[in-house]
Amino acid sequence: MAKFDGAFGDEMIDRKLSLPSFADKMEHAQRQAGTAAYHGLTPVYEFPTQATADDARKLLDSWGITTIVTRQAN
């Protein structure tokens, strides 16, 4: 199952404090990316700082997950 914190337009938003590099987190991110793609939506991870969002982007890229957008929460 893939859970998100909310939706806005065509974005499925999941707010996070950080993105740990554990294997189960990779599998969760893969499920979220797949579920959002299946429904034609964009998965978005929002973080408290841009530095954390940048770190998460690097980690997602290392896992081969390129469809999840990372950004600082407003």
mmCIF file as gemmi writes it, N, C-alpha and C atoms, coordinates in Angstrom:
data_model
loop_
_atom_site.group_PDB
_atom_site.id
_atom_site.type_symbol
_atom_site.label_atom_id
_atom_site.label_alt_id
_atom_site.label_comp_id
_atom_site.label_asym_id
_atom_site.label_entity_id
_atom_site.label_seq_id
_atom_site.pdbx_PDB_ins_code
_atom_site.Cartn_x
_atom_site.Cartn_y
_atom_site.Cartn_z
_atom_site.occupancy
_atom_site.B_iso_or_equiv
_atom_site.pdbx_formal_charge
_atom_site.auth_seq_id
_atom_site.auth_asym_id
_atom_site.pdbx_PDB_model_num
ATOM 1 N N . MET Axp A 1 ? 0.84 -1.166 0 1 0 ? 1 A 1
ATOM 2 C CA . MET Axp A 1 ? 0 0 0 1 0 ? 1 A 1
ATOM 3 C C . MET Axp A 1 ? 0.896 1.244 0 1 0 ? 1 A 1
ATOM 4 N N . ALA Axp A 2 ? 0.47 2.259 -0.725 1 0 ? 2 A 1
ATOM 5 C CA . ALA Axp A 2 ? 1.196 3.528 -0.772 1 0 ? 2 A 1
ATOM 6 C C . ALA Axp A 2 ? 0.334 4.608 -0.123 1 0 ? 2 A 1
ATOM 7 N N . LYS Axp A 3 ? 0.885 5.265 0.871 1 0 ? 3 A 1
ATOM 8 C CA . LYS Axp A 3 ? 0.16 6.325 1.574 1 0 ? 3 A 1
ATOM 9 C C . LYS Axp A 3 ? 0.824 7.67 1.311 1 0 ? 3 A 1
ATOM 10 N N . PHE Axp A 4 ? -0.008 8.687 1.244 1 0 ? 4 A 1
ATOM 11 C CA . PHE Axp A 4 ? 0.455 10.059 1.117 1 0 ? 4 A 1
ATOM 12 C C . PHE Axp A 4 ? -0.261 10.889 2.179 1 0 ? 4 A 1
ATOM 13 N N . ASP Axp A 5 ? 0.286 12.067 2.48 1 0 ? 5 A 1
ATOM 14 C CA . ASP Axp A 5 ? -0.327 12.935 3.488 1 0 ? 5 A 1
ATOM 15 C C . ASP Axp A 5 ? -1.471 13.776 2.918 1 0 ? 5 A 1
ATOM 16 N N . GLY Axp A 6 ? -1.466 13.979 1.613 1 0 ? 6 A 1
ATOM 17 C CA . GLY Axp A 6 ? -2.52 14.778 1.014 1 0 ? 6 A 1
ATOM 18 C C . GLY Axp A 6 ? -2.333 14.916 -0.479 1 0 ? 6 A 1
ATOM 19 N N . ALA Axp A 7 ? -3.252 15.659 -1.091 1 0 ? 7 A 1
ATOM 20 C CA . ALA Axp A 7 ? -3.21 15.879 -2.528 1 0 ? 7 A 1
ATOM 21 C C . ALA Axp A 7 ? -3.481 17.345 -2.823 1 0 ? 7 A 1
ATOM 22 N N . PHE Axp A 8 ? -2.873 17.819 -3.903 1 0 ? 8 A 1
ATOM 23 C CA . PHE Axp A 8 ? -3.117 19.174 -4.368 1 0 ? 8 A 1
ATOM 24 C C . PHE Axp A 8 ? -3.021 19.147 -5.888 1 0 ? 8 A 1
ATOM 25 N N . GLY Axp A 9 ? -4.134 19.357 -6.557 1 0 ? 9 A 1
ATOM 26 C CA . GLY Axp A 9 ? -4.144 19.25 -8.017 1 0 ? 9 A 1
ATOM 27 C C . GLY Axp A 9 ? -3.778 17.844 -8.437 1 0 ? 9 A 1
ATOM 28 N N . ASP Axp A 10 ? -2.744 17.726 -9.271 1 0 ? 10 A 1
ATOM 29 C CA . ASP Axp A 10 ? -2.312 16.398 -9.722 1 0 ? 10 A 1
ATOM 30 C C . ASP Axp A 10 ? -1.106 15.889 -8.94 1 0 ? 10 A 1
ATOM 31 N N . GLU Axp A 11 ? -0.859 16.487 -7.771 1 0 ? 11 A 1
ATOM 32 C CA . GLU Axp A 11 ? 0.264 16.078 -6.931 1 0 ? 11 A 1
ATOM 33 C C . GLU Axp A 11 ? -0.221 15.315 -5.7 1 0 ? 11 A 1
ATOM 34 N N . MET Axp A 12 ? 0.472 14.218 -5.425 1 0 ? 12 A 1
ATOM 35 C CA . MET Axp A 12 ? 0.263 13.469 -4.189 1 0 ? 12 A 1
ATOM 36 C C . MET Axp A 12 ? 1.425 13.831 -3.275 1 0 ? 12 A 1
ATOM 37 N N . ILE Axp A 13 ? 1.135 14.46 -2.133 1 0 ? 13 A 1
ATOM 38 C CA . ILE Axp A 13 ? 2.176 15.04 -1.294 1 0 ? 13 A 1
ATOM 39 C C . ILE Axp A 13 ? 2.403 14.193 -0.043 1 0 ? 13 A 1
ATOM 40 N N . ASP Axp A 14 ? 3.68 13.957 0.231 1 0 ? 14 A 1
ATOM 41 C CA . ASP Axp A 14 ? 4.087 13.249 1.444 1 0 ? 14 A 1
ATOM 42 C C . ASP Axp A 14 ? 5.111 14.136 2.147 1 0 ? 14 A 1
ATOM 43 N N . ARG Axp A 15 ? 4.76 14.646 3.312 1 0 ? 15 A 1
ATOM 44 C CA . ARG Axp A 15 ? 5.683 15.503 4.071 1 0 ? 15 A 1
ATOM 45 C C . ARG Axp A 15 ? 6.565 14.631 4.946 1 0 ? 15 A 1
ATOM 46 N N . LYS Axp A 16 ? 7.853 14.925 4.923 1 0 ? 16 A 1
ATOM 47 C CA . LYS Axp A 16 ? 8.831 14.127 5.655 1 0 ? 16 A 1
ATOM 48 C C . LYS Axp A 16 ? 9.808 15.042 6.369 1 0 ? 16 A 1
ATOM 49 N N . LEU Axp A 17 ? 10.367 14.561 7.469 1 0 ? 17 A 1
ATOM 50 C CA . LEU Axp A 17 ? 11.441 15.285 8.148 1 0 ? 17 A 1
ATOM 51 C C . LEU Axp A 17 ? 12.789 14.924 7.544 1 0 ? 17 A 1
ATOM 52 N N . SER Axp A 18 ? 12.915 13.669 7.089 1 0 ? 18 A 1
ATOM 53 C CA . SER Axp A 18 ? 14.129 13.19 6.437 1 0 ? 18 A 1
ATOM 54 C C . SER Axp A 18 ? 13.765 11.936 5.658 1 0 ? 18 A 1
ATOM 55 N N . LEU Axp A 19 ? 14.733 11.404 4.934 1 0 ? 19 A 1
ATOM 56 C CA . LEU Axp A 19 ? 14.514 10.17 4.175 1 0 ? 19 A 1
ATOM 57 C C . LEU Axp A 19 ? 15.639 9.2 4.516 1 0 ? 19 A 1
ATOM 58 N N . PRO Axp A 20 ? 15.4 8.31 5.487 1 0 ? 20 A 1
ATOM 59 C CA . PRO Axp A 20 ? 16.438 7.343 5.872 1 0 ? 20 A 1
ATOM 60 C C . PRO Axp A 20 ? 16.766 6.404 4.709 1 0 ? 20 A 1
ATOM 61 N N . SER Axp A 21 ? 17.986 5.932 4.67 1 0 ? 21 A 1
ATOM 62 C CA . SER Axp A 21 ? 18.429 5.085 3.557 1 0 ? 21 A 1
ATOM 63 C C . SER Axp A 21 ? 18.232 3.6 3.823 1 0 ? 21 A 1
ATOM 64 N N . PHE Axp A 22 ? 17.151 3.246 4.481 1 0 ? 22 A 1
ATOM 65 C CA . PHE Axp A 22 ? 16.858 1.847 4.767 1 0 ? 22 A 1
ATOM 66 C C . PHE Axp A 22 ? 16.147 1.21 3.58 1 0 ? 22 A 1
ATOM 67 N N . ALA Axp A 23 ? 16.364 -0.08 3.394 1 0 ? 23 A 1
ATOM 68 C CA . ALA Axp A 23 ? 15.769 -0.801 2.265 1 0 ? 23 A 1
ATOM 69 C C . ALA Axp A 23 ? 14.247 -0.719 2.276 1 0 ? 23 A 1
ATOM 70 N N . ASP Axp A 24 ? 13.615 -0.788 3.459 1 0 ? 24 A 1
ATOM 71 C CA . ASP Axp A 24 ? 12.153 -0.726 3.497 1 0 ? 24 A 1
ATOM 72 C C . ASP Axp A 24 ? 11.651 0.642 3.048 1 0 ? 24 A 1
ATOM 73 N N . LYS Axp A 25 ? 12.444 1.697 3.255 1 0 ? 25 A 1
ATOM 74 C CA . LYS Axp A 25 ? 12.068 3.032 2.785 1 0 ? 25 A 1
ATOM 75 C C . LYS Axp A 25 ? 12.164 3.108 1.267 1 0 ? 25 A 1
ATOM 76 N N . MET Axp A 26 ? 13.139 2.403 0.689 1 0 ? 26 A 1
ATOM 77 C CA . MET Axp A 26 ? 13.262 2.353 -0.758 1 0 ? 26 A 1
ATOM 78 C C . MET Axp A 26 ? 12.033 1.671 -1.352 1 0 ? 26 A 1
ATOM 79 N N . GLU Axp A 27 ? 11.621 0.573 -0.752 1 0 ? 27 A 1
ATOM 80 C CA . GLU Axp A 27 ? 10.453 -0.154 -1.251 1 0 ? 27 A 1
ATOM 81 C C . GLU Axp A 27 ? 9.194 0.707 -1.137 1 0 ? 27 A 1
ATOM 82 N N . HIS Axp A 28 ? 9.075 1.461 -0.056 1 0 ? 28 A 1
ATOM 83 C CA . HIS Axp A 28 ? 7.925 2.356 0.121 1 0 ? 28 A 1
ATOM 84 C C . HIS Axp A 28 ? 7.932 3.435 -0.958 1 0 ? 28 A 1
ATOM 85 N N . ALA Axp A 29 ? 9.095 4.018 -1.229 1 0 ? 29 A 1
ATOM 86 C CA . ALA Axp A 29 ? 9.205 5.045 -2.266 1 0 ? 29 A 1
ATOM 87 C C . ALA Axp A 29 ? 8.861 4.462 -3.635 1 0 ? 29 A 1
ATOM 88 N N . GLN Axp A 30 ? 9.289 3.242 -3.902 1 0 ? 30 A 1
ATOM 89 C CA . GLN Axp A 30 ? 8.958 2.589 -5.171 1 0 ? 30 A 1
ATOM 90 C C . GLN Axp A 30 ? 7.453 2.385 -5.299 1 0 ? 30 A 1
ATOM 91 N N . ARG Axp A 31 ? 6.803 1.979 -4.206 1 0 ? 31 A 1
ATOM 92 C CA . ARG Axp A 31 ? 5.349 1.804 -4.225 1 0 ? 31 A 1
ATOM 93 C C . ARG Axp A 31 ? 4.646 3.135 -4.478 1 0 ? 31 A 1
ATOM 94 N N . GLN Axp A 32 ? 5.1 4.198 -3.797 1 0 ? 32 A 1
ATOM 95 C CA . GLN Axp A 32 ? 4.485 5.501 -3.991 1 0 ? 32 A 1
ATOM 96 C C . GLN Axp A 32 ? 4.66 5.985 -5.432 1 0 ? 32 A 1
ATOM 97 N N . ALA Axp A 33 ? 5.86 5.82 -5.976 1 0 ? 33 A 1
ATOM 98 C CA . ALA Axp A 33 ? 6.115 6.244 -7.353 1 0 ? 33 A 1
ATOM 99 C C . ALA Axp A 33 ? 5.233 5.469 -8.332 1 0 ? 33 A 1
ATOM 100 N N . GLY Axp A 34 ? 5.132 4.176 -8.129 1 0 ? 34 A 1
ATOM 101 C CA . GLY Axp A 34 ? 4.321 3.335 -9.01 1 0 ? 34 A 1
ATOM 102 C C . GLY Axp A 34 ? 2.845 3.636 -8.917 1 0 ? 34 A 1
ATOM 103 N N . THR Axp A 35 ? 2.35 3.81 -7.701 1 0 ? 35 A 1
ATOM 104 C CA . THR Axp A 35 ? 0.931 4.11 -7.504 1 0 ? 35 A 1
ATOM 105 C C . THR Axp A 35 ? 0.558 5.444 -8.131 1 0 ? 35 A 1
ATOM 106 N N . ALA Axp A 36 ? 1.385 6.459 -7.897 1 0 ? 36 A 1
ATOM 107 C CA . ALA Axp A 36 ? 1.113 7.779 -8.472 1 0 ? 36 A 1
ATOM 108 C C . ALA Axp A 36 ? 1.137 7.719 -10 1 0 ? 36 A 1
ATOM 109 N N . ALA Axp A 37 ? 2.127 7.037 -10.565 1 0 ? 37 A 1
ATOM 110 C CA . ALA Axp A 37 ? 2.224 6.925 -12.025 1 0 ? 37 A 1
ATOM 111 C C . ALA Axp A 37 ? 1.004 6.21 -12.599 1 0 ? 37 A 1
ATOM 112 N N . TYR Axp A 38 ? 0.568 5.164 -11.941 1 0 ? 38 A 1
ATOM 113 C CA . TYR Axp A 38 ? -0.599 4.401 -12.396 1 0 ? 38 A 1
ATOM 114 C C . TYR Axp A 38 ? -1.827 5.29 -12.508 1 0 ? 38 A 1
ATOM 115 N N . HIS Axp A 39 ? -1.962 6.226 -11.583 1 0 ? 39 A 1
ATOM 116 C CA . HIS Axp A 39 ? -3.12 7.123 -11.559 1 0 ? 39 A 1
ATOM 117 C C . HIS Axp A 39 ? -2.864 8.447 -12.276 1 0 ? 39 A 1
ATOM 118 N N . GLY Axp A 40 ? -1.701 8.588 -12.92 1 0 ? 40 A 1
ATOM 119 C CA . GLY Axp A 40 ? -1.387 9.794 -13.666 1 0 ? 40 A 1
ATOM 120 C C . GLY Axp A 40 ? -1.091 10.997 -12.786 1 0 ? 40 A 1
ATOM 121 N N . LEU Axp A 41 ? -0.581 10.742 -11.585 1 0 ? 41 A 1
ATOM 122 C CA . LEU Axp A 41 ? -0.293 11.805 -10.621 1 0 ? 41 A 1
ATOM 123 C C . LEU Axp A 41 ? 1.217 11.928 -10.395 1 0 ? 41 A 1
ATOM 124 N N . THR Axp A 42 ? 1.621 13.043 -9.816 1 0 ? 42 A 1
ATOM 125 C CA . THR Axp A 42 ? 3.027 13.28 -9.517 1 0 ? 42 A 1
ATOM 126 C C . THR Axp A 42 ? 3.261 13.13 -8.022 1 0 ? 42 A 1
ATOM 127 N N . PRO Axp A 43 ? 4.117 12.204 -7.603 1 0 ? 43 A 1
ATOM 128 C CA . PRO Axp A 43 ? 4.435 12.084 -6.182 1 0 ? 43 A 1
ATOM 129 C C . PRO Axp A 43 ? 5.427 13.174 -5.772 1 0 ? 43 A 1
ATOM 130 N N . VAL Axp A 44 ? 5.18 13.82 -4.634 1 0 ? 44 A 1
ATOM 131 C CA . VAL Axp A 44 ? 6.03 14.907 -4.152 1 0 ? 44 A 1
ATOM 132 C C . VAL Axp A 44 ? 6.379 14.645 -2.699 1 0 ? 44 A 1
ATOM 133 N N . TYR Axp A 45 ? 7.675 14.703 -2.382 1 0 ? 45 A 1
ATOM 134 C CA . TYR Axp A 45 ? 8.139 14.659 -0.999 1 0 ? 45 A 1
ATOM 135 C C . TYR Axp A 45 ? 8.507 16.085 -0.608 1 0 ? 45 A 1
ATOM 136 N N . GLU Axp A 46 ? 7.911 16.571 0.469 1 0 ? 46 A 1
ATOM 137 C CA . GLU Axp A 46 ? 8.231 17.902 0.98 1 0 ? 46 A 1
ATOM 138 C C . GLU Axp A 46 ? 9.004 17.772 2.28 1 0 ? 46 A 1
ATOM 139 N N . PHE Axp A 47 ? 10.072 18.579 2.4 1 0 ? 47 A 1
ATOM 140 C CA . PHE Axp A 47 ? 10.969 18.546 3.555 1 0 ? 47 A 1
ATOM 141 C C . PHE Axp A 47 ? 11.055 19.927 4.189 1 0 ? 47 A 1
ATOM 142 N N . PRO Axp A 48 ? 11.48 19.992 5.46 1 0 ? 48 A 1
ATOM 143 C CA . PRO Axp A 48 ? 11.534 21.288 6.146 1 0 ? 48 A 1
ATOM 144 C C . PRO Axp A 48 ? 12.61 22.231 5.607 1 0 ? 48 A 1
ATOM 145 N N . THR Axp A 49 ? 13.669 21.693 4.996 1 0 ? 49 A 1
ATOM 146 C CA . THR Axp A 49 ? 14.735 22.547 4.459 1 0 ? 49 A 1
ATOM 147 C C . THR Axp A 49 ? 15.088 22.104 3.046 1 0 ? 49 A 1
ATOM 148 N N . GLN Axp A 50 ? 15.658 23.016 2.268 1 0 ? 50 A 1
ATOM 149 C CA . GLN Axp A 50 ? 16.087 22.678 0.916 1 0 ? 50 A 1
ATOM 150 C C . GLN Axp A 50 ? 17.256 21.692 0.947 1 0 ? 50 A 1
ATOM 151 N N . ALA Axp A 51 ? 18.118 21.82 1.942 1 0 ? 51 A 1
ATOM 152 C CA . ALA Axp A 51 ? 19.259 20.895 2.062 1 0 ? 51 A 1
ATOM 153 C C . ALA Axp A 51 ? 18.771 19.461 2.249 1 0 ? 51 A 1
ATOM 154 N N . THR Axp A 52 ? 17.751 19.274 3.065 1 0 ? 52 A 1
ATOM 155 C CA . THR Axp A 52 ? 17.188 17.934 3.276 1 0 ? 52 A 1
ATOM 156 C C . THR Axp A 52 ? 16.545 17.423 1.994 1 0 ? 52 A 1
ATOM 157 N N . ALA Axp A 53 ? 15.85 18.295 1.277 1 0 ? 53 A 1
ATOM 158 C CA . ALA Axp A 53 ? 15.237 17.917 0.004 1 0 ? 53 A 1
ATOM 159 C C . ALA Axp A 53 ? 16.311 17.507 -1.002 1 0 ? 53 A 1
ATOM 160 N N . ASP Axp A 54 ? 17.42 18.241 -1.033 1 0 ? 54 A 1
ATOM 161 C CA . ASP Axp A 54 ? 18.521 17.911 -1.944 1 0 ? 54 A 1
ATOM 162 C C . ASP Axp A 54 ? 19.141 16.555 -1.592 1 0 ? 54 A 1
ATOM 163 N N . ASP Axp A 55 ? 19.328 16.306 -0.302 1 0 ? 55 A 1
ATOM 164 C CA . ASP Axp A 55 ? 19.87 15.008 0.143 1 0 ? 55 A 1
ATOM 165 C C . ASP Axp A 55 ? 18.926 13.866 -0.255 1 0 ? 55 A 1
ATOM 166 N N . ALA Axp A 56 ? 17.629 14.086 -0.085 1 0 ? 56 A 1
ATOM 167 C CA . ALA Axp A 56 ? 16.647 13.062 -0.444 1 0 ? 56 A 1
ATOM 168 C C . ALA Axp A 56 ? 16.667 12.8 -1.947 1 0 ? 56 A 1
ATOM 169 N N . ARG Axp A 57 ? 16.826 13.857 -2.738 1 0 ? 57 A 1
ATOM 170 C CA . ARG Axp A 57 ? 16.895 13.696 -4.2 1 0 ? 57 A 1
ATOM 171 C C . ARG Axp A 57 ? 18.067 12.8 -4.58 1 0 ? 57 A 1
ATOM 172 N N . LYS Axp A 58 ? 19.215 13.022 -3.958 1 0 ? 58 A 1
ATOM 173 C CA . LYS Axp A 58 ? 20.397 12.192 -4.231 1 0 ? 58 A 1
ATOM 174 C C . LYS Axp A 58 ? 20.139 10.733 -3.869 1 0 ? 58 A 1
ATOM 175 N N . LEU Axp A 59 ? 19.497 10.52 -2.721 1 0 ? 59 A 1
ATOM 176 C CA . LEU Axp A 59 ? 19.209 9.156 -2.282 1 0 ? 59 A 1
ATOM 177 C C . LEU Axp A 59 ? 18.215 8.484 -3.231 1 0 ? 59 A 1
ATOM 178 N N . LEU Axp A 60 ? 17.146 9.188 -3.595 1 0 ? 60 A 1
ATOM 179 C CA . LEU Axp A 60 ? 16.173 8.622 -4.531 1 0 ? 60 A 1
ATOM 180 C C . LEU Axp A 60 ? 16.843 8.298 -5.867 1 0 ? 60 A 1
ATOM 181 N N . ASP Axp A 61 ? 17.693 9.186 -6.346 1 0 ? 61 A 1
ATOM 182 C CA . ASP Axp A 61 ? 18.416 8.922 -7.597 1 0 ? 61 A 1
ATOM 183 C C . ASP Axp A 61 ? 19.277 7.668 -7.477 1 0 ? 61 A 1
ATOM 184 N N . SER Axp A 62 ? 19.934 7.493 -6.331 1 0 ? 62 A 1
ATOM 185 C CA . SER Axp A 62 ? 20.782 6.307 -6.141 1 0 ? 62 A 1
ATOM 186 C C . SER Axp A 62 ? 19.952 5.028 -6.133 1 0 ? 62 A 1
ATOM 187 N N . TRP Axp A 63 ? 18.685 5.144 -5.759 1 0 ? 63 A 1
ATOM 188 C CA . TRP Axp A 63 ? 17.769 4.002 -5.786 1 0 ? 63 A 1
ATOM 189 C C . TRP Axp A 63 ? 17.127 3.811 -7.158 1 0 ? 63 A 1
ATOM 190 N N . GLY Axp A 64 ? 17.377 4.738 -8.088 1 0 ? 64 A 1
ATOM 191 C CA . GLY Axp A 64 ? 16.777 4.653 -9.421 1 0 ? 64 A 1
ATOM 192 C C . GLY Axp A 64 ? 15.357 5.183 -9.478 1 0 ? 64 A 1
ATOM 193 N N . ILE Axp A 65 ? 14.963 5.963 -8.487 1 0 ? 65 A 1
ATOM 194 C CA . ILE Axp A 65 ? 13.608 6.524 -8.438 1 0 ? 65 A 1
ATOM 195 C C . ILE Axp A 65 ? 13.692 7.989 -8.863 1 0 ? 65 A 1
ATOM 196 N N . THR Axp A 66 ? 13.244 8.252 -10.091 1 0 ? 66 A 1
ATOM 197 C CA . THR Axp A 66 ? 13.392 9.598 -10.64 1 0 ? 66 A 1
ATOM 198 C C . THR Axp A 66 ? 12.067 10.348 -10.779 1 0 ? 66 A 1
ATOM 199 N N . THR Axp A 67 ? 10.957 9.696 -10.494 1 0 ? 67 A 1
ATOM 200 C CA . THR Axp A 67 ? 9.653 10.338 -10.714 1 0 ? 67 A 1
ATOM 201 C C . THR Axp A 67 ? 9.122 11.071 -9.494 1 0 ? 67 A 1
ATOM 202 N N . ILE Axp A 68 ? 9.761 10.896 -8.332 1 0 ? 68 A 1
ATOM 203 C CA . ILE Axp A 68 ? 9.326 11.601 -7.131 1 0 ? 68 A 1
ATOM 204 C C . ILE Axp A 68 ? 10.01 12.956 -7.073 1 0 ? 68 A 1
ATOM 205 N N . VAL Axp A 69 ? 9.226 14.008 -6.969 1 0 ? 69 A 1
ATOM 206 C CA . VAL Axp A 69 ? 9.742 15.375 -6.856 1 0 ? 69 A 1
ATOM 207 C C . VAL Axp A 69 ? 10.082 15.635 -5.401 1 0 ? 69 A 1
ATOM 208 N N . THR Axp A 70 ? 11.223 16.269 -5.147 1 0 ? 70 A 1
ATOM 209 C CA . THR Axp A 70 ? 11.581 16.667 -3.784 1 0 ? 70 A 1
ATOM 210 C C . THR Axp A 70 ? 11.674 18.184 -3.735 1 0 ? 70 A 1
ATOM 211 N N . ARG Axp A 71 ? 11.168 18.772 -2.658 1 0 ? 71 A 1
ATOM 212 C CA . ARG Axp A 71 ? 11.209 20.227 -2.495 1 0 ? 71 A 1
ATOM 213 C C . ARG Axp A 71 ? 11.035 20.606 -1.041 1 0 ? 71 A 1
ATOM 214 N N . GLN Axp A 72 ? 11.343 21.862 -0.769 1 0 ? 72 A 1
ATOM 215 C CA . GLN Axp A 72 ? 11.136 22.402 0.576 1 0 ? 72 A 1
ATOM 216 C C . GLN Axp A 72 ? 9.663 22.745 0.733 1 0 ? 72 A 1
ATOM 217 N N . ALA Axp A 73 ? 9.103 22.395 1.867 1 0 ? 73 A 1
ATOM 218 C CA . ALA Axp A 73 ? 7.698 22.714 2.145 1 0 ? 73 A 1
ATOM 219 C C . ALA Axp A 73 ? 7.543 24.209 2.349 1 0 ? 73 A 1
ATOM 220 N N . ASN Axp A 74 ? 6.421 24.72 1.922 1 0 ? 74 A 1
ATOM 221 C CA . ASN Axp A 74 ? 6.137 26.151 2.111 1 0 ? 74 A 1
ATOM 222 C C . ASN Axp A 74 ? 5.556 26.413 3.478 1 0 ? 74 A 1
